[in-house]
Amino acid sequence: MTLALRARPCRWAALVLAGAAAAAEPGPQDADPQGSADKPASARANGPASTLANKLRLTRQQLQHSPAAQRIGQAQHAEAQARLAQARTLYEQAEREAEAGRYVEGLQKVDAALRLFMQAAVMVPDAAQLAVQEARRNAELRESLRTFALLHRNWSNRLAAINAPVPDLGADIARLDAMARKADGLMADGQVHEAHVLLNSAQLLVVSTLKQMLMSETVVYDQKFDTPADEYQHELAMNLGLEALIPLALEQVKVTREAAELAQRFVQQSRALRSTAQSQQGSGDYAAALKSIQESSAQLQQSLRVAGVAVPQSPETTR
């Protein structure tokens, strides 16, 4: 969940850079100051000297007169201002390379200056862009709260059905409901930023509540069952509940892309083991099915740990 938002500014910067590069490409009327007279006009216009001259003009305009440069200069954002300063230094170096006729080196420096400038601009978005980003993120956070509410209801019903102890999370759930209603009101009134702050606070509470739910899953291991089939169904229900928690945990804790990929590999291994358990259960081999489904749950617990949610190891996997 988190990854996506961080990735979006990078994609936006890439698109802007692509457009900037296209704008910097010379038109057929431009001449190469170092080109020979006998070169065709198209060759002179598209030579490195002409390309560099156009990119220098574009970059100078961006660094000196663009709204983004003004925002960065006025913002209290040290990293963005440092990148803007680096971009200006590289631009000056590119100009010197152009004067010396080192067009390839100049192009490398001016391209690097543009990249740094775009990175700095993304760090200090304008108000309209920031509002769009926050509105999109608000929708994602609000949907995750709805998912969590459904998950908590199903989880509570499942534990109650097997007479397992259910931790008292009523106060946290009531607080989350109140925060969700208030956020809805703020968004309806157009107070996007205020809703964003509130929903981020709700997200932290979800993580805390989620950990308590997971810890409670380990309290039911002395449960007595009338038949092996009943015990298998209990283990299967707990397994499916753990898997349902993983997407929410990954979204709320905001793990790295590498950690998310590792967590998903554990989920795939768990599903394979669960499929094996289902086949064993179908053939009546409940002892083997129980072992497979418990191993499947152990993989899901590993996935949750990767997601940053502490889950004790199930004793069932070692008994």
Secondary structure, 3 states (H helix, E strand, C coil): CCHHHHHHHHHHHHHHHHHHHHHHCCCCCCCCCCCCCCCCHHHHHCCHHHHHHHHHHHHHHHHHHCHHHHHHHHCCCHHHHHHHHHHHHHHHHHHHHHHCCCHHHHHHHHHHHHHHHHHHHHHCCCHHHHHHHHHHHHHHHHHHHHHHHHHHHHHHHHHHHCCCCCCCCHHHHHHHHHHHHHHHHHHHCCCHHHHHHHHHHHHHHHHHHHHHHHHHHHHCCCCCCCCHHHHHHHHHHHHHHHHHHHHHHHHHHCCCHHHHHHHHHHHHHHHHHHHHHHHHHHCCCHHHHHHHHHHHHHHHHHHHHHCCCCCCCCHHHCC
